[in-house]
């Protein structure tokens, strides 16, 4: 098996691209670094392609290791044959390898192993060879001993050996898996049909194994785990037995009847339970992969949401009995003020809370209120809306509000990091700070939270947690490195996701900054303990120093390309300092747009892709790529569920994406669902083909379920 060739075929790229990328990975280069600064080497593979490549590389290398272990084991048993070796070399999955190894794996004592211990292997061979015309009862008499007392015991023991051999046969299992795949059905029914639950659509449910979508697999699995559903795989048993008999029983067999009984026993007792578990596990693994992919895409979109810069924000963490927690954050993220209000049940102190909120607004010149979407959010939204109207009427001051996902805010509040940041503040108030800050800078705030706590996608806690964590960690790394990090303001949490930097080095960077003052140059990082040349190479291009000694250090231009960059500017009669002059920058943009990339790349002895990236950076030095993302929808009044009408057109923000649709915040308590079929007039495979988290979209109300408080929306024909 040539790993590089397999990966190249799967990713639809050249083998040479894979070979060179693998070399870079083996040298210890990070994916963000390779994606951004080694484009010529990889042939411009994206960060997503590179992570897929890295993942497959790990899997296939582990597969090769496992193959060798199996080869060694079978060889040591002196049972290796050319056929087995060929089958192992051909195998492309862990499952295939384990199926081949199954007959040779050391087993705990089974009916078959006991029968072998009792000397019944020869009798089993007589039956499976199917050529001996002697009555089986006469043959079996020769195998009676102290442990095998009767002829029936002897025949049963021999059949147990054959049954296990049939079950362990890799080709038979492969054949039966095809039947499962093409003709099997996943069925579910209610444990208690009278019980109300979120799984009612699965109380009498059946769908083909081949076509069942991942979200239904995960839903059924959860329903089964919660003991609400009973789940099984139904399959055509007559066909299964017929195909096994056809594969095993030869023409003119002398042991046909015995083998039919044995095949049926092998199927019912050994094969069916094993394959049921395996197929269910395979379906879950595939569902996990699909769900985790959706989580990853959603997380990246959330992390790369447009920051709301230049505003003083009031974070509003709704609650009932314990009161709503408020925190005022200035445009730099500094806490200016805090308060606790009781406008909701049971206190219902609307008057006192109104006075306090207006005082906070006027005192701190608040522009925007960020309301968490958790418990009591709806009531808090109505209260805030009424106060905003009062402020507008009495003081002619415009204040808007935004509903913000508070997923993970409580996790952050109780974390060691939050305690270090705000040792003197109540845990609950830290949640309000997090809500405000994630509106100001989603990326900087969300990196403080375990990626799994961000709360995007569906069935987040049901999928493989190790794989989910790996995926989301990679996504956070890519997002952080795509934006870049201001080394003079960044927290250790944010810095730890920069290419090449771990938490220890991140803390050392901040400590050095606190002890020695702001960083003026990237190369100063080399003075940080444990940050050597290799780490510097990996991280330098992603570090930003606004107002540093070198304007290039507020761009993604890597220090390894400074010389060529300065030569480029010189060739158009400018120097790096001119990037700080707006008038000159406009002229620089004009001149850079005229450059012939191919010719100039040869002149500078630099790759064309690298040169293109450098030119783009010079045109917009210090640019935040998130500035191009849609801004949050600002509201000043609240939309009631009772206000909704079928056919109504609304503006909303995409809050979540699943493989069956997108959830859109339209200003009522619960997000509306735009089903996959209602997302576009054209055929689309997944919702992410047309929408992303944070997108501001026009939707039409097509169905209202007032009892369940659910709204179905459409983006078609708008």
Secondary structure, 3 states (H helix, E strand, C coil): CCHHHHHHHHHCCCHHHHHHHHHHHHCCCCHHHHHHHCHHHHCCCCHHHHHHHHHHHHHHHHHHHHHHHHHHHHHHCCCCCHHHHHHHHHCCCHHHHHHHHHHHCCCCCCHHHHHHHCCCHHHHHHHHHCCCCCCHHHHHHHHCCCCCCCHHHHHHHHHHHHHHHHHHCHHHHHHHHHHHHHHCEEEEEECCCCCCCCCHHHCEEEEECCCCCHHHHHHHHHHHHCCCEEEEEECCHHHHHHHHHHHHCCCCCCCHHHHHHHHHHHHHHHHHHHHHHHHHHHHHHHHHHHHHHHHHHHHHHHHCCCCCCCCCEEEEECCCCCCEEEEEECCCCCEEEEEEECCCCCCCCHHHHHHHHHHHHHHHCCCEEEEECCCCHHHHHHHHHHHHHHHHHHHCCCCEEEEECCCCHHHHHCCHHHHHHCCCCCHHHHHHHHHHHHHHCHHHHHCCCCHHHCCCCCCCCCCCHHHHHHHHHHHHHHHHHHHCEECCCCCHHHHCCCCCCCHHHHHHHHHHHHHHCCCCCHHHHHHCCCCCHHHHHHHHHHEECCCCCCHHHHCCCCHHHHHHHHHHHHHCCCCHHHHHCHHHHHHHHHHHHCCCHHHHHHHHCCCHHHHHHHHHHHHCCCCCHHHHCCCCCCECCCCCHHHCCCCCEEEEEEEEEECCEEEEECCCCCCEEEEHHHCCCCCCCCHHHCCCCCCEEEEEEEEEECCCCEEEEECCCC
